């Protein structure tokens, strides 16, 4: 087999890593923008502590590019339990539209409470 040919798995892996880097860059740029626009809102929306906000705010463009270029995804899902996932994903399943709004509100309240615990 020719060494210059890449297998589909290698191509798929490279594509995935490229998407992770792109997501990291977008996330870091969004985080800095949120922090500089409204610090309290950024803390809530990003689910990060004040000390982490300070670090992100001070990053230079070169540091952001370096951090984003890694193969590890820098952001994570904040909904890490079944209650929140069920509230967010069961909307419209046998329930009235008003119930959907209540479920989303309940999920937001739960996530906000977890943010306060983490901060």
Order of alpha helices (4+ residues) and beta strands (2+ residues): alpha-alpha-alpha-alpha-alpha-alpha
